[in-house]
Amino acid sequence: MPLDWRSKLIHSQATAPEGFRSLATPTYRGSTTLFTSAADVTDHWDQEHVRYSYGLYGTPTSFELAARIADLEGAHYCFITPGGQAAIALIYLTFARAGGHVLVPDSVYGPSRALAERLLSRLGVETEYYDPLVGADIRHLLRPTTQLIWCESPGSVTMEVQDIGAISKAARQAGVVTALDNTYAAGVLFDAFSAGVDVAMQALTKYIGGHSDVLLGSVTTRDHGHYQALGDARQLLGMGASPDDCSLAIRGLQTLAVRLDQLERSTLAVARWLEQQPEIARLRHPAFDSCPGHGNWKRDFAGSASIFSVEFAPSMPRDVIVRLLDELKLFKIGYSWGGVISLVMPHFNLRRRLPNHDPSIVRFNIGLEAVGDLIADLEAAFSAIR
Ligand SMILES: Cc1ncc(COP(=O)(O)O)c(C=O)c1O
């Protein structure tokens, strides 16, 4: 049928030559995805059975990213979400129900705490905070209504490294689901599934994206029932992820190993330098004895990453600490971490039950600048306030 030029714009017969082979994964965009026959029409999300039914559930680009993350983490299934916080929300909304009880470490990422307090409470779910170093004693906190034990290791800002094996074992014995925020380990420095975790998540925004220009999350599991429950909830919540962002994450994966190696070395060097300064009372870096749960890190982790915190001496006024941070030139002040640029962030009013004090904590994220320049930047800032 000869077409009007207006229709040709939309139903073009022109095609590019075949045979192009590239090293890069193509970026497949698409909301509508086509069925070959009206008889095949379905609105199911499960790519295991229906492959492609709607762009929201995934395109080859997002499925490739998901498959790569699942493979790296030793999981069987992976969902990509629009961000790390979306991954957290997906897990809570899948496993927590009205009348239920969830256990959350006191050191949990702030917006994860806020979700429990401001959203789950409205849905009739009770949140109880536990000491992140509780280990096997978590069993004393389990109730008949406990539906989920959340873990995050190391904890946000205060960096407590949890005994995930002991917590998962107690949970399994009681038939309770465990979920782990495994972002610090980039899904590779800590083996969540060997430790017995049921569901793991990462903010791919951090080390996988790696360049502070993409927001994505992942949720992984080995369990087919959990996969079905998570997939249903994800469809209902409309949590699609941009294929363009997925393509950036796939690119990021290729350099993850070299970035993590360098970040570990530079971070250890900066942390060692900071530890020597008289203004610093305590270093919270998983690879140092002074970090709560350091023994768990030594036993369970294959390395350390790019964030750590310092507690300033109580004699240091907060306005002086603020001046110190403002003096820094290479370290920028901003949220998030895992990129190539060094960051610093004060955390003065942490909502934590820390024993009887409210220390002035600052978190550092070390980037890929030359480590000598980073230390020189710190030296200049400390000199300026002394
Ligand atoms: C430990 C942890 N989990 C989850 C998130 C949330 O990730 P996103 O920023 O992609 O929502 C963050 C972000 O800072 C985080 O630090």
PDBQT file of the ligand as one rigid body, heavy atoms in Angstrom, charges set to zero:
ROOT
HETATM    1  C1  LIG A 401      23.221   3.163  52.310  1.00  0.00    +0.000 C 
HETATM    2  C2  LIG A 401      22.333   3.808  51.294  1.00  0.00    +0.000 A 
HETATM    3  N1  LIG A 401      21.292   3.109  50.825  1.00  0.00    +0.000 NA
HETATM    4  C3  LIG A 401      20.442   3.653  49.927  1.00  0.00    +0.000 A 
HETATM    5  C4  LIG A 401      20.617   4.928  49.452  1.00  0.00    +0.000 A 
HETATM    6  C5  LIG A 401      19.614   5.515  48.498  1.00  0.00    +0.000 C 
HETATM    7  O1  LIG A 401      20.085   5.574  47.217  1.00  0.00    +0.000 OA
HETATM    8  P1  LIG A 401      19.507   6.631  46.145  1.00  0.00    +0.000 P 
HETATM    9  O2  LIG A 401      20.212   7.911  46.430  1.00  0.00    +0.000 OA
HETATM   10  O3  LIG A 401      19.866   6.005  44.835  1.00  0.00    +0.000 OA
HETATM   11  O4  LIG A 401      18.030   6.694  46.352  1.00  0.00    +0.000 OA
HETATM   12  C6  LIG A 401      21.708   5.678  49.900  1.00  0.00    +0.000 A 
HETATM   13  C7  LIG A 401      21.919   7.060  49.380  1.00  0.00    +0.000 C 
HETATM   14  O5  LIG A 401      22.700   7.817  49.880  1.00  0.00    +0.000 OA
HETATM   15  C8  LIG A 401      22.577   5.106  50.861  1.00  0.00    +0.000 A 
HETATM   16  O6  LIG A 401      23.606   5.815  51.361  1.00  0.00    +0.000 OA
ENDROOT
TORSDOF 0
